[in-house]
Amino acid sequence: MNPNSMDTSSFSIPAMTVQLGQYQAAVSARLADFNARNFTAGFWQKQADLWVQDAEAQQSVRSFMGWLRVAETMLPHVEEIQQFAREVRAAGFTHVVVMGMGGSTMTPIVFKQAFEKSADGLPLLVLDTTNPGSVREIEEAVSLPETLFVVASKSGTTAEPLAFGDYFYARLKELKGDKAGENFVAITDPGSKFVTQATAEGYRRIFLNFAEVGGRFSALSYFGLVPAALYGIDINTLLERAIEMMRATGSAGDVAHNPGLELGVALGVLAEQGRDKLTLVVPENLTDLGLWLEQLIAESTGKEGKGILPVAGDPLSGPEVYGSDRVFVYVGFENQPDEENRRKVAALEAAGHPVITILLRDALDLGAEFFRWEVATAVASAVLRINPFDQPNVQAAKTATDQLMKVVVERGALPQTSTPALEENGLSYYTSVTGSNAADVLKAFFQQAGADNFLCIQAYLMETPALNTELNELRALVQQRLHIATASGYGPRFLHSTGQYHKGGPDTGLFLQLTTDHAQDLPLPGRPYTFGTFQNAQAAGDLEALHNYNRRTLRVHLGSAGEEAGVAQLLQDLRTALVAE
């Protein structure tokens, strides 16, 4: 390194320790190589050949690196955003609902959980599912005339947020007539078609974001900061801490130790050596950080048969249930004991698993952490020699869904394209394996699992505390019996995040899709179909895309059994199927 480089210890950033054991030598060697090639300087100069060699791909890389200095760009806009929040409160609004998908909503979800609402903040709800029960739940939780709806869509063409906006705009139109637009805010890119619609409908405000900032790298832009300010978070300090991390990673000149580079190289090298399941361990008030990291890391790295899979919410157990495909990352708070998690992580480190520990001083350090992880994700992608800013396989599920929705418009219903392998106790099983009963089908499906495989539960259901508990039990059962990683996500949320890894990453996933009938559906204004039909089409489109990539799938349709009762029955049959031999 340059002898005149700045000492990173002089920066005020959250502490990070890295314990890599037998992998330390390989990581140190790669770090030395990156430093010898002046990677940090090239990174800040947007030197695209650090990732890819193809000229077209290099242009793609350069065109999506606006996130590097977005915190500095946003700092002068803090007063504008805070003034808007004051105007909203003065206008008598009592709630805020953020409606979007993927990068448009992940950051507000994290903020809502990590921060207590301040005295001058407004209660914040987030809608990022087409499930009709969830839409109705939001509607019943607020007084519509006193609620501000933030419709967030980078492209302005994403189907889900446009559907949410249309639904609630129609509801407000019934209540307020031509003044309905006063209850709506748009966050989108310049030139998107949504700008035209929001203008015509009289939206209270349109925030134009930045075309060169991709959705999953947009936490410190309007997409994250407008909801944060409405919730009462000190966005000025949030950005200042992010800028401190920027400087620590080389934005103002050479640094002795680059925390983003060191984390990214470690994750990239570990993935190359088979440790590609980044298992996140956090205290209760940071569990939703996993949703944000899932999208950032999986969508950036999961392509060309490579990738790092963030594993959030996997039950934390003893070393005996984990294979050699894990790296554990603990993110917590300096002043929060979290004794059980820390004790278990220490046992994993003692057993030889790589462990990375990051300790925040308080929730405002999330500004710094968002940036550290964005840098680390880009660096890990450079180790893997892939473009972190594209998502070539995400479109597959969207295209399949669009084709199905055309059929719905023409015929009034989704086509029935397959027959179940088995029907039992109100559940229908769709898969390529066979069995004479549910336990046999489940056993045959899970017998396909290899040591480095993972289970991905894709729940196209209404998220409830009871259902979350059941899915966690299912994950714990598979982990304890098969010793493989488990992931779980609600559809269609994960289509805009880990869905890229599911199709473009390594073929190590077993995909358990859960679908249901929608007994209490909701119509979609201006469309000849309902929210329930829309969600079912997304499930079918995703399943078709997984089949096209030859992934191992099992769809269980809960049908007449109902969601919670259906998953309970599935759990019972799975316990029989995975009985210890």
C-alpha positions in Angstrom: 0.0 0.0 0.0 1.0 3.6 -0.4 2.9 4.7 2.7 0.9 8.0 2.6 -2.4 6.1 2.8 -4.8 7.0 5.5 -5.2 4.8 8.6 -8.7 3.3 8.6 -8.7 3.3 12.4 -9.0 7.1 12.2 -12.5 6.7 10.6 -15.6 6.4 12.8 -17.1 3.2 11.5 -18.6 0.0 13.0 -16.0 -2.5 14.1 -15.4 -5.6 12.1 -13.4 -8.7 13.0 -12.6 -11.5 10.6 -11.7 -15.0 11.8 -11.0 -17.2 8.8 -8.9 -20.1 10.2 -7.5 -22.3 7.4 -8.8 -19.9 4.7 -6.8 -16.9 6.0 -3.7 -17.5 3.8 -5.8 -17.7 0.6 -7.7 -14.6 1.5 -4.5 -12.7 2.4 -2.9 -13.7 -0.9 -5.9 -12.4 -2.9 -6.0 -9.2 -0.9 -2.3 -8.7 -1.6 -3.0 -9.3 -5.3 -5.8 -6.8 -5.4 -3.8 -4.2 -3.5 -0.8 -4.7 -5.9 -3.2 -4.0 -8.8 -4.4 -0.8 -7.0 -7.9 -2.2 -7.0 -9.3 0.4 -4.6 -8.2 3.3 -6.9 -9.6 1.5 -9.9 -12.8 0.8 -8.1 -13.5 4.5 -7.4 -12.6 5.3 -10.9 -15.3 2.9 -12.1 -12.7 0.7 -13.9 -15.0 -1.8 -15.4 -12.4 -4.4 -16.4 -12.0 -5.2 -12.7 -15.2 -7.3 -13.2 -15.7 -8.1 -16.9 -13.7 -8.0 -20.2 -16.5 -7.7 -22.7 -16.9 -4.1 -23.9 -20.7 -4.1 -23.7 -20.7 -5.6 -20.3 -18.1 -3.0 -19.2 -20.4 -0.2 -20.3 -23.2 -1.8 -18.2 -20.9 -1.8 -15.2 -20.0 1.8 -15.6 -23.6 2.9 -16.1 -24.7 1.5 -12.8 -22.1 2.8 -10.4 -23.9 6.0 -9.4 -24.4 4.5 -5.9 -20.7 5.0 -5.1 -21.3 8.7 -4.2 -25.1 8.8 -3.8 -24.7 9.5 0.0 -22.7 12.7 -0.9 -25.3 13.5 -3.6 -28.2 13.1 -1.1 -26.7 15.1 1.7 -27.7 18.5 0.2 -31.3 17.2 -0.2 -31.8 16.3 3.4 -33.6 19.6 4.3 -35.9 19.2 1.3 -36.9 15.7 2.4 -37.3 16.7 6.0 -39.4 19.7 5.0 -41.6 17.4 3.0 -42.0 15.1 6.1 -43.0 18.2 8.1 -45.6 19.2 5.5 -47.1 15.7 5.5 -47.5 15.8 9.3 -49.0 19.3 9.1 -51.5 18.1 6.5 -52.9 15.7 9.1 -51.7 12.4 7.8 -51.5 9.7 10.5 -49.9 6.7 8.6 -47.5 6.1 5.7 -47.7 3.0 3.4 -44.7 2.3 1.2 -45.7 0.2 -1.8 -43.1 -1.4 -4.1 -40.9 -4.5 -4.7 -37.3 -5.4 -4.1 -34.9 -2.5 -3.7 -37.8 -0.1 -3.4 -39.1 -1.6 -0.1 -36.3 -3.6 1.5 -34.6 -0.6 3.1 -37.9 0.8 4.7 -38.6 -2.7 6.1 -35.1 -2.7 7.8 -35.6 0.8 9.1 -39.0 0.1 10.6 -37.7 -2.8 12.5 -34.3 -1.4 13.6 -35.6 2.0 14.8 -38.2 3.0 17.3 -40.6 5.5 15.6 -39.7 9.0 16.8 -42.2 11.3 18.5 -42.6 13.3 15.3 -42.5 10.3 12.9 -45.5 8.6 11.4 -46.3 4.9 11.7 -44.9 3.1 8.6 -46.4 0.1 6.8 -44.9 -1.7 3.8 -46.8 -3.5 1.1 -44.7 -5.7 -1.2 -46.9 -8.7 -1.9 -49.8 -9.3 -4.3 -51.5 -11.6 -1.8 -55.1 -10.3 -1.5 -55.2 -11.0 2.3 -52.1 -8.8 2.8 -53.5 -6.0 0.7 -56.8 -6.1 2.7 -54.8 -6.2 6.0 -53.1 -2.9 5.0 -56.4 -1.4 4.0 -58.0 -2.3 7.3 -55.1 -1.1 9.4 -55.3 2.5 8.4 -57.8 5.4 7.8 -57.5 5.8 4.1 -58.1 9.6 3.9 -55.4 10.2 6.5 -52.8 7.8 4.9 -50.0 8.8 2.6 -49.2 6.1 0.0 -45.7 6.1 -1.4 -45.6 4.3 -4.7 -41.9 3.3 -5.3 -40.8 1.9 -8.6 -37.4 2.6 -10.2 -38.4 1.7 -13.7 -42.0 2.9 -13.4 -43.1 -0.3 -15.1 -42.9 -2.9 -12.3 -46.3 -4.6 -12.3 -46.8 -5.0 -8.5 -46.3 -1.3 -7.3 -48.4 -0.1 -10.2 -51.2 -2.5 -9.2 -50.9 -1.4 -5.5 -51.1 2.3 -6.6 -54.1 1.7 -8.8 -56.0 -0.2 -6.1 -55.6 2.4 -3.4 -56.0 5.3 -5.8 -59.3 3.9 -6.8 -60.3 3.5 -3.1 -59.3 7.1 -2.4 -61.1 8.3 -5.5 -64.3 6.9 -4.0 -63.7 8.9 -0.8 -62.1 12.1 -2.0 -62.9 12.4 -5.7 -60.5 14.5 -7.7 -58.4 15.2 -4.6 -57.3 11.5 -4.3 -53.8 12.4 -5.6 -53.1 14.4 -2.4 -52.6 11.1 -0.7 -49.9 9.8 -3.1 -46.2 10.2 -3.6 -44.1 8.7 -6.4 -40.4 7.7 -6.2 -39.1 6.7 -9.6 -36.4 7.4 -12.2 -36.5 10.4 -14.6 -38.3 9.6 -17.8 -40.3 6.7 -16.5 -43.9 6.3 -17.7 -45.0 6.4 -14.1 -44.0 10.1 -14.0 -46.7 10.8 -16.6 -49.3 8.8 -14.7 -48.5 10.3 -11.3 -48.6 13.8 -12.8 -52.0 13.2 -14.4 -53.4 11.8 -11.2 -52.3 14.8 -9.2 -49.8 13.1 -6.9 -48.7 15.3 -3.9 -45.0 14.8 -4.8 -42.8 13.1 -7.3 -39.2 12.3 -6.2 -36.9 11.6 -9.2 -34.1 9.2 -8.2 -31.0 8.4 -10.3 -30.9 6.2 -13.3 -27.3 5.2 -12.6 -28.3 3.7 -9.2 -29.7 0.2 -9.4 -32.6 -0.8 -7.2 -30.6 -3.1 -4.8 -28.0 -0.3 -4.4 -30.6 2.4 -3.7 -30.7 2.3 0.1 -29.1 5.7 0.5 -31.1 7.4 -2.2 -34.7 8.8 -2.2 -36.0 5.2 -2.1 -34.6 4.7 1.4 -34.4 8.2 2.7 -38.0 9.5 2.0 -39.6 6.7 4.1 -36.9 7.1 6.7 -37.6 10.8 7.1 -41.4 10.2 7.3 -40.8 7.6 10.0 -38.8 10.3 11.9 -35.2 8.9 11.4 -32.3 11.3 11.5 -31.3 10.9 7.8 -28.6 13.5 8.1 -26.6 11.4 10.6 -27.4 8.3 8.6 -25.8 9.8 5.5 -22.8 11.3 7.4 -22.0 7.8 8.8 -22.3 6.4 5.3 -19.9 9.0 4.0 -17.5 8.1 6.8 -17.6 4.5 5.5 -17.1 5.8 1.9 -13.9 7.5 3.0 -12.7 4.4 4.9 -13.1 2.5 1.6 -11.0 4.9 -0.4 -13.4 7.6 -1.7 -11.0 10.4 -0.7 -7.7 8.7 -1.4 -5.7 5.6 -0.6 -6.4 3.8 2.7 -4.3 1.4 4.7 -7.1 -1.0 5.3 -10.3 -0.9 3.2 -13.1 -2.6 5.2 -15.3 -3.1 2.1 -12.5 -4.6 0.2 -11.5 -6.9 3.0 -15.0 -8.2 3.6 -15.7 -8.6 -0.1 -12.4 -10.5 -0.8 -13.1 -12.8 2.1 -16.6 -13.6 0.9 -15.4 -14.1 -2.7 -12.5 -16.4 -1.9 -14.6 -18.4 0.6 -17.3 -18.9 -2.1 -14.6 -20.1 -4.5 -13.6 -22.7 -2.0 -17.1 -23.9 -1.4 -18.1 -21.7 1.5 -20.8 -20.0 -0.5 -23.7 -20.0 2.1 -23.4 -16.6 3.9 -25.3 -17.4 7.1 -26.4 -14.3 8.9 -26.8 -14.2 12.6 -28.5 -11.1 14.1 -30.4 -10.0 17.2 -34.2 -9.8 17.1 -34.3 -6.2 16.0 -32.1 -6.7 13.0 -33.7 -9.9 11.5 -35.1 -7.9 8.5 -31.5 -6.9 7.6 -31.4 -10.3 6.1 -34.1 -9.4 3.5 -31.9 -6.5 2.3 -28.8 -8.6 2.2 -30.5 -11.4 0.4 -31.4 -9.2 -2.5 -28.1 -7.3 -2.6 -25.8 -10.3 -2.5 -27.9 -13.0 -4.2 -29.1 -10.8 -7.1 -25.6 -9.4 -7.6 -23.5 -12.6 -7.4 -26.0 -15.4 -8.4 -25.2 -15.8 -12.1 -23.2 -17.8 -14.6 -23.5 -20.9 -12.3 -21.7 -19.0 -9.5 -22.8 -17.0 -6.5 -23.0 -16.4 -2.8 -26.3 -17.3 -1.1 -27.2 -15.2 1.9 -29.0 -17.4 4.4 -31.2 -15.4 6.7 -33.4 -16.8 9.5 -31.8 -20.2 9.4 -32.2 -21.6 13.0 -28.8 -21.2 14.7 -27.6 -24.6 16.0 -24.5 -26.4 17.1 -21.5 -27.1 14.8 -22.5 -30.7 14.2 -25.4 -29.7 11.8 -23.3 -27.5 9.5 -21.2 -28.6 6.6 -18.2 -27.0 4.9 -20.3 -24.7 2.8 -20.9 -22.1 5.5 -19.5 -18.7 6.5 -21.1 -17.1 9.5 -21.6 -13.3 9.7 -22.8 -11.9 13.0 -24.1 -8.3 12.9 -25.2 -6.9 16.3 -24.8 -4.0 18.6 -21.9 -3.1 20.9 -24.2 -2.4 23.8 -26.6 -5.3 23.3 -25.5 -8.6 25.0 -27.4 -11.0 22.7 -25.6 -13.7 24.7 -27.1 -16.9 23.2 -26.3 -15.9 19.6 -22.7 -14.8 20.5 -22.1 -18.0 22.5 -23.3 -20.2 19.5 -21.2 -18.2 17.1 -18.1 -18.6 19.3 -18.7 -22.4 19.3 -18.9 -22.4 15.5 -15.6 -20.4 15.3 -14.0 -22.9 17.7 -15.1 -25.7 15.4 -13.3 -24.2 12.5 -16.0 -22.3 10.6 -15.1 -18.9 9.2 -16.8 -16.2 11.3 -17.1 -12.4 10.6 -18.4 -10.1 13.3 -19.7 -6.6 12.9 -20.8 -4.5 15.8 -22.9 -1.4 15.4 -22.9 1.5 17.9 -26.6 2.1 17.3 -29.1 1.8 14.5 -27.8 4.9 12.7 -24.7 2.9 11.8 -26.9 1.1 9.2 -26.0 4.0 6.9 -22.4 2.9 7.1 -23.3 -0.8 6.9 -25.4 -0.4 3.8 -22.4 1.1 2.1 -19.9 -1.4 3.4 -22.0 -4.3 2.2 -22.6 -2.6 -1.2 -18.8 -2.3 -1.7 -18.2 -5.8 -0.4 -20.8 -7.3 -2.8 -19.2 -5.5 -5.7 -15.7 -6.7 -4.6 -16.8 -10.3 -4.2 -18.2 -10.1 -7.7 -14.8 -9.0 -8.9 -13.3 -12.1 -7.2 -15.9 -14.3 -9.0 -15.3 -12.3 -12.3 -19.0 -11.5 -12.8 -21.0 -8.3 -13.4 -22.7 -7.4 -10.1 -25.0 -4.9 -11.6 -27.1 -7.0 -14.0 -29.8 -9.6 -13.3 -30.0 -11.7 -16.5 -32.2 -14.4 -15.2 -34.8 -12.3 -13.3 -36.7 -11.7 -16.5 -37.4 -15.4 -17.0 -40.1 -15.5 -14.3 -41.6 -12.1 -15.4 -41.9 -13.3 -19.0 -43.6 -16.5 -18.0 -46.0 -14.6 -15.8 -46.8 -12.1 -18.5 -47.7 -15.0 -20.9 -50.0 -16.5 -18.3 -51.7 -13.2 -17.6 -52.4 -12.8 -21.3 -54.2 -16.2 -21.1 -56.1 -14.9 -18.1 -57.2 -11.8 -20.0 -58.3 -13.8 -23.0 -60.0 -16.8 -21.2 -60.8 -15.4 -17.7 -58.7 -17.9 -15.8 -55.3 -19.4 -15.5 -54.6 -22.5 -17.6 -54.2 -25.8 -15.9 -50.9 -27.0 -17.2 -50.1 -30.1 -15.1 -51.7 -32.8 -12.9 -50.6 -33.6 -9.4 -48.4 -36.6 -8.7 -50.5 -37.1 -5.5 -53.5 -35.7 -3.7 -53.8 -36.4 0.0 -55.5 -34.7 3.0 -56.5 -31.7 1.0 -53.0 -31.1 -0.4 -51.9 -31.6 -4.0 -48.2 -32.5 -4.8 -46.7 -31.5 -8.1 -43.2 -32.9 -8.7 -41.2 -35.3 -10.9 -40.7 -37.8 -8.1 -43.3 -40.4 -7.2 -44.7 -42.1 -4.1 -47.7 -43.9 -2.8 -48.4 -41.3 -0.1 -47.4 -37.8 0.9 -44.5 -39.0 3.2 -43.1 -41.1 0.3 -43.2 -38.2 -2.1 -41.5 -35.9 0.4 -38.9 -38.5 1.2 -38.1 -39.1 -2.5 -37.9 -35.3 -3.1 -35.5 -34.7 -0.2 -33.4 -37.7 -1.0 -32.1 -35.6 -3.9 -30.3 -33.3 -1.5 -26.5 -33.2 -1.6 -24.2 -32.1 1.2 -23.7 -28.6 -0.3 -27.4 -28.2 -1.2 -30.0 -25.9 0.3 -33.8 -25.9 0.7 -35.7 -22.8 -0.5 -39.3 -22.5 0.7 -41.2 -20.2 -1.7 -44.5 -19.3 0.1 -47.0 -17.7 -2.2 -49.2 -17.2 0.9 -50.3 -14.4 3.2 -47.6 -13.8 5.8 -48.8 -14.1 9.4 -47.0 -14.7 12.7 -48.5 -18.2 12.9 -47.4 -19.1 9.4 -43.9 -17.8 10.1 -43.7 -20.1 13.1 -44.7 -23.1 11.0 -42.2 -22.3 8.2 -39.5 -21.9 10.8 -40.4 -25.3 12.2 -40.1 -26.8 8.7 -36.7 -25.2 8.2 -35.5 -26.4 11.6 -36.7 -30.0 10.8 -34.8 -30.1 7.5 -31.7 -28.6 9.0 -31.6 -31.1 11.8 -32.4 -34.1 9.7 -30.5 -33.3 6.5 -27.8 -30.8 7.7 -28.4 -28.5 4.7 -29.0 -24.8 4.6 -32.6 -23.5 4.5 -34.0 -20.3 3.1 -37.6 -19.1 3.1 -39.3 -16.2 1.3 -42.8 -15.0 0.5 -43.7 -14.6 -3.1 -43.5 -12.5 -5.1 -41.1 -10.6 -2.9 -38.2 -12.9 -3.5 -38.7 -12.8 -7.3 -37.1 -9.4 -7.2 -34.2 -10.5 -5.0 -33.0 -14.1 -4.6 -34.9 -15.2 -7.7 -31.9 -14.3 -9.7 -29.7 -16.7 -7.7 -32.3 -19.5 -8.0 -32.0 -19.6 -11.8 -28.6 -18.2 -12.4 -26.6 -19.5 -9.5 -25.2 -23.0 -9.0 -27.7 -25.9 -9.3 -27.7 -26.7 -5.6 -31.3 -25.7 -4.6 -34.3 -27.8 -3.8 -37.4 -25.6 -4.3 -40.5 -26.1 -2.2 -43.3 -23.9 -3.6 -46.4 -23.4 -1.5 -49.6 -22.1 -3.2 -53.2 -21.7 -2.1 -56.7 -20.8 -3.3 -57.7 -17.3 -2.4 -61.1 -17.6 -0.6 -61.3 -13.9 0.0 -60.0 -12.3 -3.2 -59.7 -8.6 -4.2 -60.4 -7.2 -7.6 -57.8 -5.1 -9.4 -59.1 -1.8 -10.8 -59.1 -1.6 -14.6 -58.0 -5.2 -15.0 -60.1 -8.3 -15.7 -58.4 -10.3 -12.9 -57.9 -10.2 -9.2 -54.9 -9.9 -6.8 -55.2 -13.6 -6.1 -55.1 -14.6 -9.8 -52.1 -12.3 -10.2 -50.2 -13.9 -7.3 -51.1 -17.4 -8.6 -49.8 -16.4 -12.1 -46.5 -15.2 -10.5 -46.1 -18.6 -8.7 -46.8 -20.5 -11.9 -44.5 -18.3 -13.9 -41.7 -18.8 -11.4 -42.2 -22.5 -11.3 -42.0 -22.6 -15.1 -38.8 -20.6 -15.1 -37.3 -23.0 -12.5 -38.2 -26.0 -14.7 -36.6 -24.3 -17.7 -33.3 -24.1 -15.7 -33.8 -27.8 -14.7 -34.1 -27.0 -11.0 -35.5 -29.6 -8.6 -39.0 -28.5 -7.6 -41.9 -29.6 -5.5 -45.1 -27.5 -5.5 -47.6 -28.2 -2.7 -51.0 -26.6 -3.3 -52.7 -26.2 0.0 -56.1 -25.9 -1.6 -59.1 -26.7 0.6 -56.9 -27.3 3.6 -56.2 -23.6 4.1 -52.8 -22.0 4.7 -52.0 -22.7 8.3 -53.7 -26.0 8.5 -52.2 -27.0 5.2 -48.6 -26.2 6.3 -49.3 -28.0 9.6 -50.3 -31.1 7.6 -47.2 -30.8 5.4 -45.0 -30.6 8.6 -46.6 -33.7 10.0 -45.9 -35.7 6.8 -42.4 -34.3 6.5 -41.6 -35.5 10.0 -42.6 -39.0 8.9 -40.6 -38.7 5.7 -37.4 -37.5 7.4 -37.5 -39.8 10.4 -34.0 -40.5 11.5 -32.7 -43.8 10.2 
